[in-house]
Structures are given as structure tokens and as C-alpha cells.
Amino acid sequence: MKRGVYFSANDRVINWTHALLSSFRSHNPDMSLYLIPFDDNCRETRQLSLKYKFEVYEPPEFEVLEKIGQSMELGHTDYGPHWFRRYAAFWGPVEQFVYLDARQITLGNIEVFFDALNVGFDIVYADAALNQVYEAGELRNEFLRAGGARGFISNAWASRRGVFDIEQLVTLSREVAINRRQLNARNTDQAFINYCCDAQRLKMARLADVMGDLCQSGWARNTGRIYRDGSGLARLWDHGGLDHRKKVLLVHWAGLPFELSGPKGNLLMKYTNLGKRQVAIQLLYEIRRKPIKMLRSRRTANNLFNRVKQWILHGKA
């Protein structure tokens, strides 16, 4: 059975993409990997294929999928429909697959997703946030009563080829249009795929619930410190927390900007492709954007930023 991983990215998130691919290949050197281009702005991203050993997957159904996305859009973004390209994975070149967004890193062997999938599930997901999928109301309650409404986050999940085809997704999109106001207003693709899975009564499970000894959530803002144990496995140190000493497979920055000084920024710094000089400039940029309590005024912060920047660029203040 052929297995593989799809990821979606473009040149606007190139730093995120380097971090994802570098971390992925560190722990999954031989896994088949495919880029689903987020849009046409992918020249630099495509050039990473030799370094990180991936192929580009571009089926003709992208246009239809984006039309579905457009039908979901309520005007919050101008790029939301592009997210729907990821669902071409359901008829892609591999029989079992994992889908990953670019804004995350992997810290272990992705095969654990396939182990969980083969327990007997149609969808296995890494993280969940029900309010980011459904609004409170009858539709949500109906799916909850039926044992669904897991509210999985669409940044990391696994499934099989053939669970959906393009005709099914088009048909389901018409149902979604009727119930659109009962779904999250902004997270269009996430709301859509959850509705499709719940409407079809698919068997779904959270990865940590199936496998055990895994953190329930991998959001970067979660408390705790990630460390390597004696066997080299990534684990979370969060004394008193429910996930204390459990394994960490993925860390994602959903809803957060790319910041080396931000939550779990040490991991981004480790896996991103930035050199020392670029790291320094990025950190100074972040310092300039944030309020600094120890400095009395914005002018002071700006002057300090410019002096340090001149020293980095020209060797003088």
C-alpha cells in the first residue's frame, strides 16, 4: 500500500515552508512527499523540490475546488478558496495520506498517523477546536447527537484515497450553502471538510486518543517546554498538565505570525533556512513591532533598532 504526505504552500510562506520541510525530512527521510501549490505564486517553493525531495501534485480539479471555496466565502479573505485545493488529496497518487499545512513542524515519525488510520477510521486528525468549525445551534447539536462534530483542525489529518471524490464534494457543497450561517464564518475549508465528514457519518478519531502517549494538542501557544528524552523522542515538560511528559509529533502556529521571538520560536529558529544575519534582522524587526515596556518611548525603540540594524549591515552604528 503506497503511503505519502501532501503539504500546501506558496512563496508568501517560504520561511514556514523551510521549517516544515526541514523538520519533516529530519524525521521522515524516505516518506513520499507532494506539494499541492496553494496558488500560482510558487516559483521559489517549487525550487525546493530537489533539496527536500518532493513532487508537485496539480490535478485538473483545482478550479472546481476553488469554486466550492468561493461559495463558502463570506468576504473575510481574498485567498480562502485556494485552501480547498488540499482536498484533491482524496484522489491523488497515494492510497493512504497525511495532509499538512505549511505553518507547522514535525518532531517525529509521521507513520503513527497511518497506524491509527488502520485501526479502522476514515479520518484521523491531530488537533480540534469545535468553535472554529461550528457555531452553537441545531446543526452542531444534530451532529453531536449522532456522535460527530469533532471540530478537527484542517492543518494536519490523515485519510485514504476514495473517501471522497469531486462529485461528492460538489453535491455536499450545496448542502453546506443551505447551512452556511451555522458554520464558522472565517475558517471556510475547515468548516467545509468537517461538515462533509459529519454529513457522511465518517469514522473519525483524534490521533492521541487512538495511539496514547501523545499530546492532545500541538498548538504553539500551549504551555510547557519541548525536550528530547533519552531515546531522542520529543516530549512535553508541563508539570501538572494533562500532557506532561507525553510525546510531541507536531507543533502548529495556526493563527499566529512567523516570529522567532514568539511561542516555541526556538523550534522555528532551529528548522528555518535563515542564516545568522537574517535571524538577527528578523528578531530586530519583531522587537520593533512589539511594545517594549523597558523603553520609555517609541522614538527610543526606533533609534535603538536602527543603530543595531546599521551595525549588522555595515559594521558601524
Solvent accessible surface area in square Angstrom, and as a share of the most:
residue,aa,sasa,rsa
1,M,155,0.69
2,K,99,0.42
3,R,67,0.24
4,G,0,0.00
5,V,0,0.00
6,Y,0,0.00
7,F,1,0.00
8,S,6,0.04
9,A,3,0.02
10,N,8,0.04
11,D,28,0.14
12,R,195,0.71
13,V,38,0.22
14,I,28,0.14
15,N,45,0.23
16,W,13,0.05
17,T,0,0.00
18,H,15,0.07
19,A,1,0.00
20,L,2,0.01
21,L,1,0.00
22,S,30,0.19
23,S,0,0.00
24,F,1,0.00
25,R,33,0.12
26,S,70,0.45
27,H,42,0.19
28,N,7,0.04
29,P,71,0.45
30,D,132,0.68
31,M,23,0.10
32,S,40,0.26
33,L,7,0.04
34,Y,12,0.04
35,L,0,0.00
36,I,0,0.00
37,P,1,0.00
38,F,18,0.07
39,D,25,0.13
40,D,138,0.72
41,N,67,0.34
42,C,1,0.01
43,R,168,0.61
44,E,72,0.32
45,T,0,0.00
46,R,88,0.32
47,Q,115,0.51
48,L,17,0.08
49,S,30,0.20
50,L,165,0.82
51,K,121,0.51
52,Y,13,0.05
53,K,114,0.48
54,F,12,0.05
55,E,112,0.50
56,V,54,0.31
57,Y,29,0.11
58,E,92,0.41
59,P,15,0.10
60,P,123,0.78
61,E,40,0.18
62,F,20,0.08
63,E,113,0.51
64,V,57,0.33
65,L,0,0.00
66,E,37,0.17
67,K,129,0.55
68,I,8,0.04
69,G,0,0.00
70,Q,111,0.49
71,S,71,0.46
72,M,3,0.01
73,E,28,0.13
74,L,60,0.30
75,G,65,0.62
76,H,89,0.40
77,T,27,0.16
78,D,133,0.69
79,Y,85,0.32
80,G,4,0.04
81,P,16,0.10
82,H,47,0.21
83,W,70,0.25
84,F,0,0.00
85,R,26,0.10
86,R,4,0.02
87,Y,0,0.00
88,A,0,0.00
89,A,0,0.00
90,F,0,0.00
91,W,58,0.20
92,G,6,0.06
93,P,52,0.33
94,V,0,0.00
95,E,67,0.30
96,Q,3,0.01
97,F,0,0.00
98,V,0,0.00
99,Y,0,0.00
100,L,1,0.01
101,D,21,0.11
102,A,6,0.05
103,R,79,0.29
104,Q,1,0.00
105,I,0,0.00
106,T,0,0.00
107,L,5,0.02
108,G,16,0.16
109,N,89,0.45
110,I,0,0.00
111,E,56,0.25
112,V,31,0.18
113,F,0,0.00
114,F,0,0.00
115,D,71,0.37
116,A,0,0.00
117,L,4,0.02
118,N,83,0.42
119,V,97,0.56
120,G,46,0.44
121,F,48,0.20
122,D,24,0.12
123,I,0,0.00
124,V,0,0.00
125,Y,9,0.03
126,A,19,0.15
127,D,5,0.03
128,A,27,0.21
129,A,34,0.26
130,L,43,0.21
131,N,101,0.52
132,Q,84,0.37
133,V,0,0.00
134,Y,1,0.00
135,E,73,0.33
136,A,87,0.68
137,G,29,0.28
138,E,101,0.45
139,L,12,0.06
140,R,42,0.15
141,N,64,0.33
142,E,73,0.33
143,F,7,0.03
144,L,81,0.40
145,R,168,0.61
146,A,50,0.39
147,G,47,0.45
148,G,15,0.15
149,A,5,0.04
150,R,92,0.34
151,G,0,0.00
152,F,0,0.00
153,I,22,0.11
154,S,5,0.03
155,N,9,0.04
156,A,0,0.00
157,W,0,0.00
158,A,0,0.00
159,S,0,0.00
160,R,86,0.31
161,R,105,0.38
162,G,57,0.55
163,V,22,0.12
164,F,1,0.00
165,D,60,0.31
166,I,28,0.14
167,E,117,0.52
168,Q,66,0.29
169,L,0,0.00
170,V,40,0.23
171,T,70,0.41
172,L,8,0.04
173,S,16,0.10
174,R,151,0.55
175,E,67,0.30
176,V,1,0.00
177,A,61,0.48
178,I,148,0.75
179,N,31,0.16
180,R,16,0.06
181,R,190,0.69
182,Q,59,0.26
183,L,3,0.01
184,N,19,0.10
185,A,36,0.28
186,R,131,0.48
187,N,39,0.20
188,T,4,0.02
189,D,11,0.06
190,Q,16,0.07
191,A,0,0.00
192,F,0,0.00
193,I,0,0.00
194,N,1,0.00
195,Y,11,0.04
196,C,0,0.00
197,C,0,0.00
198,D,4,0.02
199,A,29,0.22
200,Q,79,0.35
201,R,133,0.48
202,L,35,0.17
203,K,132,0.56
204,M,9,0.04
205,A,8,0.06
206,R,44,0.16
207,L,8,0.04
208,A,7,0.06
209,D,97,0.50
210,V,41,0.23
211,M,72,0.32
212,G,34,0.33
213,D,69,0.36
214,L,14,0.07
215,C,18,0.11
216,Q,63,0.28
217,S,35,0.23
218,G,17,0.16
219,W,86,0.30
220,A,1,0.01
221,R,144,0.52
222,N,51,0.26
223,T,98,0.57
224,G,31,0.30
225,R,139,0.51
226,I,33,0.17
227,Y,50,0.19
228,R,96,0.35
229,D,38,0.19
230,G,91,0.87
231,S,96,0.62
232,G,40,0.38
233,L,79,0.39
234,A,4,0.03
235,R,43,0.16
236,L,17,0.08
237,W,89,0.31
238,D,32,0.16
239,H,148,0.66
240,G,77,0.74
241,G,26,0.25
242,L,171,0.85
243,D,20,0.11
244,H,43,0.19
245,R,134,0.49
246,K,64,0.27
247,K,63,0.27
248,V,11,0.06
249,L,17,0.09
250,L,12,0.06
251,V,4,0.02
252,H,8,0.03
253,W,3,0.01
254,A,41,0.32
255,G,75,0.72
256,L,9,0.05
257,P,72,0.45
258,F,29,0.12
259,E,24,0.11
260,L,7,0.04
261,S,58,0.37
262,G,17,0.16
263,P,48,0.30
264,K,35,0.15
265,G,4,0.03
266,N,104,0.53
267,L,18,0.09
268,L,1,0.00
269,M,78,0.35
270,K,135,0.57
271,Y,14,0.05
272,T,14,0.08
273,N,81,0.42
274,L,33,0.17
275,G,37,0.35
276,K,187,0.79
277,R,138,0.50
278,Q,98,0.44
279,V,22,0.12
280,A,31,0.24
281,I,55,0.28
282,Q,31,0.14
283,L,52,0.26
284,L,21,0.10
285,Y,103,0.39
286,E,0,0.00
287,I,79,0.40
288,R,107,0.39
289,R,114,0.42
290,K,77,0.33
291,P,127,0.80
292,I,47,0.24
293,K,204,0.86
294,M,168,0.75
295,L,41,0.20
296,R,240,0.88
297,S,54,0.35
298,R,187,0.68
299,R,187,0.68
300,T,61,0.35
301,A,18,0.14
302,N,42,0.22
303,N,78,0.40
304,L,90,0.45
305,F,16,0.07
306,N,68,0.35
307,R,151,0.55
308,V,47,0.27
309,K,69,0.29
310,Q,73,0.32
311,W,156,0.55
312,I,35,0.18
313,L,55,0.27
314,H,118,0.53
315,G,58,0.56
316,K,138,0.58
317,A,87,0.67
